[in-house]
Amino acid sequence: MNRTSIEWTGTTWNPIWGCSFCSPGCMHCYAARMAAPFSGSGKPFEGLAHMTAHGPRWTGDVVCLEDALFELLRWKKPRMIFVNSMSDLFHEQVPFDFVSRVFEVMSVAHWHTFQVLTKRSQRLRDLSGHLPWPRNIWMGVSVENNNYQFRVDDLRSGGARVKFLSLEPLLGPLPKLNLSGIDWVIVGGESGPKARPMDPAWVIEIRNECQALGIPFFFKQWGTLRNNPNRNDPTAKQNGGTAKGGRLLEGRTWDAMPVELLDENMQPTPAAAGGLP
């Protein structure tokens, strides 16, 4: 497992590598950008990503990493873990048997909290009834514009006890976003080369709806400085002349999480720490 700079989690765990284009939010995928330089012969992501005239792209192949399945069981201290930052657990090329095993391991490692995020909400909906949903598995979907609000309905129909939305990269307004049954909302703009714009009004509308409903709201980033109405935002980071964009929204950061849903008694037990057969 690896520590990560993603603001809303602490650690990433990748039992699967590789992915494919699913919707417009994938166009400038940070994971493909990370994988492509390591996709040559003999390199870790061989055959999984490549450089194209339009930038780094996944090939559509995935690899299920048996050796990575049980590594988190060795971590005795509870962690917040983002599952598959370099893939999508519900990708159509991932066999159900492997999805089931990932869920089994997460269930055993009850002292950790797992954040699973997918764009493939229809497969999530179809498989949800066949998977265990203990309290420590949070399930989320990504929604980048109004055409993909159906993913929220798919998430809502599933069995996860904690349901969250990642509205990142936010590429358009989300009018009449139905947040019924949603426990947490993350919003962020697109970062990196060729990042697309995000209107502050889109963010404020979502923030206001979360406040009205008492739903924890997390503003991850503006993505680029040009999205940020405060060009002097002290939280903006410069990297080779490209600004991350900052995190202040109307003068403050917004870092709310559904902490009241965490089980304070989640601690490792000798049996669980021993792993699965």
PyMOL commands that set and color helices and strands:
alter all, ss='L'
color gray80, all
select helices_A, chain A and resi 24-26+30-38+66-68+71-74+96-108+121-130+146-148+150-156+200-213+225-227+259-261+270-273
alter helices_A, ss='H'
color red, helices_A
select strands_A, chain A and resi 2-3+11-13+16-17+49-52+55-58+63-64+80-83+113-118+137-142+162-167+184-188+217-221+238-239+242-243
alter strands_A, ss='S'
color yellow, strands_A
deselect
rebuild
show_as cartoon
